[in-house]
């Protein structure tokens, strides 16, 4: 099986950028997805261009920071920032898909304008189920892949993996979880994506995310011999998202 460890949140902070870079240079991470509205976006773009082997996607968001556009009221709080995750989910039936498409397009175009070639899309806080039609439309428009977080959806014409796992998170950052997820689907799965969040912890990260200490644990595991042994024991190989599109 070909396994993708995709590092979410590229650009969230300096520590996140350099943590993902370490997981790429010294570990099994081959792909990452970038937040267009992130504090360390410029640093992330610089690092991405200096490391062309690191596969870059867009980490599309409606739940972090502020929109790129100013005229997307269905996803914007009175503060001008995006709605909180729980508020967005509770008001999903009020989402204006035209606004979502325009905002996602602005995020994609900002990343591309920085000189980055995008291979795939996913979302911050796994909101794909709320906006999947928009994601599918944009994936076809830009000829890129999608994270398969809605497993039973129709991805005809869109490159994606056979499976996606969100179990490598929190208490699930173990070799046993990785092996169990792979073995669970080994009979009908050739490609699987694990989302991951490796990072060095810094003040910006602490101020922006509730998921912090586990990130350094992820980084330690993803750059260890233990993860290589785990993959070898179940006949799996770490690859980039781009490789599943070939």
C-alpha positions as CSV (number, residue, x, y, z in Angstrom):
1,X,0.0,0.0,0.0
2,X,1.1,3.6,-0.7
3,X,0.6,5.8,2.3
4,X,0.5,9.6,2.4
5,X,1.2,11.4,5.6
6,X,-0.1,14.9,4.7
7,X,0.9,17.6,7.1
8,X,-1.9,20.1,7.5
9,X,-1.6,23.8,8.5
10,X,1.5,24.7,6.5
11,X,2.1,28.4,7.2
12,X,0.2,28.5,10.5
13,X,3.3,29.6,12.3
14,X,7.1,29.6,12.0
15,X,7.2,26.5,14.2
16,X,4.7,24.7,12.0
17,X,6.6,25.6,8.8
18,X,9.9,24.3,10.1
19,X,8.3,21.3,11.8
20,X,6.8,20.2,8.6
21,X,10.0,20.9,6.8
22,X,11.8,18.6,9.3
23,X,9.2,15.9,8.9
24,X,9.8,16.1,5.1
25,X,13.6,16.2,5.2
26,X,14.1,13.7,8.0
27,X,10.8,11.7,8.0
28,X,7.9,10.2,6.1
29,X,6.0,13.4,5.2
30,X,6.0,14.0,1.5
31,X,3.0,16.3,1.2
32,X,1.6,19.3,3.0
33,X,-1.4,21.7,2.6
34,X,-1.1,25.4,3.0
35,X,-3.3,28.0,4.7
36,X,-3.5,31.0,2.5
37,X,-4.5,33.3,5.3
38,X,-1.9,32.2,7.8
39,X,0.6,34.3,9.8
40,X,3.6,32.6,8.3
41,X,2.4,32.4,4.7
42,X,5.3,34.2,3.3
43,X,7.8,32.0,5.1
44,X,5.9,28.9,4.0
45,X,6.0,30.1,0.4
46,X,9.8,30.7,0.6
47,X,10.4,27.2,2.2
48,X,8.2,25.6,-0.4
49,X,10.2,27.1,-3.3
50,X,13.5,26.1,-1.7
51,X,12.2,22.5,-1.3
52,X,10.5,21.6,-4.6
53,X,10.3,17.9,-3.6
54,X,7.8,18.8,-0.9
55,X,4.3,18.4,-2.5
56,X,2.1,21.4,-1.7
57,X,-1.7,21.5,-1.6
58,X,-4.2,24.1,-0.4
59,X,-5.6,23.8,3.1
60,X,-8.9,25.6,2.4
61,X,-10.5,27.2,5.4
62,X,-13.8,28.8,6.5
63,X,-13.0,28.4,10.2
64,X,-9.6,30.0,10.8
65,X,-8.6,33.7,10.8
66,X,-10.1,36.1,8.3
67,X,-11.4,35.6,4.7
68,X,-9.3,36.8,1.8
69,X,-12.4,38.5,0.5
70,X,-14.6,41.0,2.2
71,X,-18.0,40.2,0.7
72,X,-18.7,36.7,2.0
73,X,-21.2,37.3,4.8
74,X,-22.5,33.7,5.1
75,X,-19.1,32.6,6.5
76,X,-18.1,35.8,8.3
77,X,-18.8,36.8,11.9
78,X,-19.5,40.4,13.0
79,X,-15.8,40.6,13.9
80,X,-14.8,40.2,10.3
81,X,-13.2,36.9,10.9
82,X,-14.5,33.5,9.8
83,X,-17.2,31.8,11.9
84,X,-16.1,29.6,14.7
85,X,-16.1,25.9,13.7
86,X,-19.1,25.0,15.8
87,X,-21.1,27.9,14.6
88,X,-20.3,27.1,10.9
89,X,-21.4,23.5,11.4
90,X,-24.6,24.6,13.1
91,X,-25.4,27.0,10.3
92,X,-24.3,24.8,7.4
93,X,-27.7,25.0,5.8
94,X,-27.2,28.8,5.5
95,X,-23.9,28.6,3.6
96,X,-23.9,30.4,0.3
97,X,-22.0,28.1,-2.0
98,X,-21.2,31.0,-4.4
99,X,-19.5,32.8,-1.6
100,X,-17.7,29.7,-0.5
101,X,-16.5,29.1,-4.1
102,X,-15.3,32.7,-4.5
103,X,-13.4,32.6,-1.1
104,X,-11.8,29.2,-1.8
105,X,-10.8,30.5,-5.3
106,X,-9.2,33.5,-3.7
107,X,-7.2,31.3,-1.3
108,X,-6.1,29.0,-4.1
109,X,-5.1,31.9,-6.3
110,X,-3.1,33.5,-3.5
111,X,-1.0,30.4,-3.1
112,X,-0.5,30.0,-6.8
113,X,0.4,33.7,-7.1
114,X,3.3,33.0,-4.7
115,X,4.8,30.7,-7.3
116,X,3.5,27.4,-5.8
117,X,2.1,24.6,-7.9
118,X,-0.8,23.0,-6.1
119,X,-1.4,19.3,-6.3
120,X,-4.4,18.8,-4.1
121,X,-7.0,20.4,-1.8
122,X,-8.3,19.6,1.7
123,X,-9.9,21.7,4.4
124,X,-9.1,23.0,7.8
125,X,-11.1,21.3,10.5
126,X,-12.3,18.6,8.1
127,X,-15.3,20.6,6.8
128,X,-15.4,18.8,3.4
129,X,-18.8,17.3,4.2
130,X,-20.3,20.8,4.4
131,X,-18.8,22.1,1.1
132,X,-18.0,19.0,-1.0
133,X,-19.8,20.1,-4.2
134,X,-17.6,23.3,-4.2
135,X,-14.5,21.3,-3.5
136,X,-15.3,18.9,-6.4
137,X,-16.0,21.7,-8.8
138,X,-12.7,23.5,-8.0
139,X,-10.7,20.3,-8.1
140,X,-11.9,19.7,-11.7
141,X,-11.3,23.4,-12.5
142,X,-7.7,23.4,-11.3
143,X,-7.1,19.7,-12.3
144,X,-5.9,18.7,-8.8
145,X,-6.7,15.9,-6.3
146,X,-8.9,15.9,-3.2
147,X,-8.7,14.4,0.3
148,X,-11.2,11.6,0.5
149,X,-12.6,12.6,3.8
150,X,-16.2,11.8,2.6
151,X,-15.4,8.2,1.7
152,X,-18.6,7.2,0.0
153,X,-18.9,10.4,-2.2
154,X,-18.5,10.3,-5.9
155,X,-15.0,11.3,-6.9
156,X,-15.3,10.4,-10.5
157,X,-12.7,12.3,-12.5
158,X,-10.9,13.6,-9.4
159,X,-7.6,12.1,-8.2
160,X,-7.9,10.9,-4.6
161,X,-6.8,8.0,-2.4
162,X,-8.8,4.9,-1.8
163,X,-9.0,5.7,1.9
164,X,-8.5,8.6,4.3
165,X,-7.8,8.2,8.1
166,X,-8.1,10.8,10.8
167,X,-7.0,8.4,13.5
168,X,-3.4,9.6,13.7
169,X,-4.3,12.4,16.1
170,X,-4.0,13.0,19.8
171,X,-3.8,9.6,21.6
172,X,-3.7,7.9,18.2
173,X,-0.1,9.0,17.5
174,X,1.3,5.5,17.7
175,X,2.8,2.8,15.4
176,X,-0.1,0.5,16.4
177,X,-2.7,2.9,15.1
178,X,-0.9,3.3,11.8
179,X,-0.5,-0.4,11.4
180,X,-4.1,-1.1,12.4
181,X,-5.5,1.4,10.0
182,X,-3.5,0.0,7.1
183,X,-4.3,-3.6,7.9
184,X,-8.0,-2.9,8.3
185,X,-8.3,-1.9,4.6
186,X,-5.3,-3.8,3.0
187,X,-7.5,-6.1,1.0
188,X,-9.3,-3.4,-1.0
189,X,-7.0,-0.4,-0.6
190,X,-3.9,0.6,-2.7
191,X,-3.6,4.2,-1.4
192,X,-4.4,5.7,2.0
193,X,-3.9,9.2,3.4
194,X,-3.2,10.0,7.1
195,X,-3.7,13.6,8.1
196,X,-0.9,14.8,10.5
197,X,0.1,18.0,12.2
198,X,3.9,18.0,12.9
199,X,5.3,21.2,14.3
200,X,7.8,22.9,16.6
201,X,5.8,24.7,19.3
202,X,6.0,28.5,19.3
203,X,4.1,31.4,20.8
204,X,2.0,31.9,17.6
205,X,0.9,28.3,17.5
206,X,0.0,28.4,21.2
207,X,-2.1,31.5,20.6
208,X,-4.0,30.1,17.5
209,X,-4.5,26.4,18.1
210,X,-5.8,24.2,20.9
211,X,-3.9,21.3,19.4
212,X,-0.3,22.0,20.4
213,X,1.7,19.6,22.5
214,X,0.6,16.7,20.4
215,X,2.2,18.3,17.4
216,X,5.8,17.8,18.7
217,X,4.9,14.2,19.5
218,X,3.8,13.7,15.9
219,X,7.0,15.3,14.6
220,X,9.1,13.0,16.8
221,X,7.2,9.9,15.6
222,X,7.2,10.9,11.9
223,X,10.9,11.4,11.9
224,X,11.7,8.1,13.8
225,X,12.8,4.6,12.9
226,X,9.7,3.4,14.6
227,X,7.4,4.8,11.8
228,X,9.6,3.2,9.1
229,X,9.5,-0.1,10.9
230,X,5.7,0.1,11.2
231,X,5.3,0.8,7.5
232,X,7.7,-2.0,6.6
233,X,5.9,-4.5,8.9
234,X,2.6,-4.1,6.9
235,X,4.2,-3.7,3.5
236,X,3.5,0.0,3.1
237,X,5.5,2.8,1.5
238,X,5.4,6.5,2.3
239,X,4.6,8.6,-0.8
240,X,3.4,12.1,-1.8
241,X,-0.1,13.0,-2.8
242,X,1.1,13.9,-6.3
243,X,2.2,10.3,-6.8
244,X,-1.4,9.0,-6.6
245,X,-2.3,11.3,-9.5
246,X,0.0,9.5,-11.9
